[in-house]
Amino acid sequence: MNLQGPQDPPVIQFDSIHVITIGDASGIFVGTNMQILWTTSSKANSGMGEVSGENNYVINNVNTVYDNDIIDAPYTKGDFIIGRV
């Protein structure tokens, strides 16, 4: 029978952290921390879509976005609380 006592917590050490891009619902936290009531929601409208590649031209375009929804982003249980900013 091999009973072990309390062990030291693991140690992770970075010499440096390089962040190239940070997106929605992202965070960088250092030390002992707890994110309480941290929520996110987003919405994007695109009237034309996306133009990518080389030698692409968009000339004399007309775009219309008809956005008649009541809530601009889907929400999950607990996100929609009256009075919370």
N, C-alpha and C positions, 0 to 999 in steps of 0.2 A: 504494500500500500504506500503510495507516494502522495502525500498531502502537501500542496504548495500554499504558501502564504500570499499576502497581497503582492502584486507585481507593480513595478513602475509603469506609468502610462507610456505608450509608444511615443517616440520623438521623431518628428518629420522636420527636416531643415532644408530650406531653399536658400541658395546663394542670391538668387534674383528671380523675379517673376516679370515676364514681359507680356503685356496685354495688347493684342493687336486690335481686336474688335470686341465691344461689349454690346450685347443685345438686350431685348426685352427680358425681364425676369432674371437678370444676371446680377451678380454681386461678387465682391471680393471682400472677404472677412478675415481678420487677423486676430488671433488671441481667443480667449473664451468669450463666446457670443451666442446669442439666441435671437432669431428673427421672429418676433411675435406679431401676428396680424399683418403679415407681409403678403400682399396680394397684387396681382397684375391683370390687366386686360388691355386689349388693343384692337384697333380696327384700321383698315386701309382701304381706300377707294382708288381705283385706277380707271380712268376713262379711256385710255388708249392701250393699256397693257404695258409691254416692255419691248424696247428695241435694243437688240444686242448684236454683236458681231462687228464686222468692218465694212466701211463704205455704205452704210445705211442712211437714207435720207427720209425725213418726214416733212412734206411740203403742203401748206394750205390745209392742214387737218383741222377738223372741228370735232370736239369731244364734249359729251354731256354725261354727267353722272346724276342719276335720279336716285336719291337716298331718302326714302320715306319711313325708315324704321324708327321705332320709339326708343329703343335702347341701342346705342352704337356699338356695343361689344357684347358677346355672349358672357354670361357670368355663371359661376357655380354656386352651390349652396353656401351661404354665409358671406358672399361677396357684396350682395346688394343690401346694405343696411342704411335705413333712412337716418340722415343727420351726420353720417360719417363722411369726412372730406377725403 
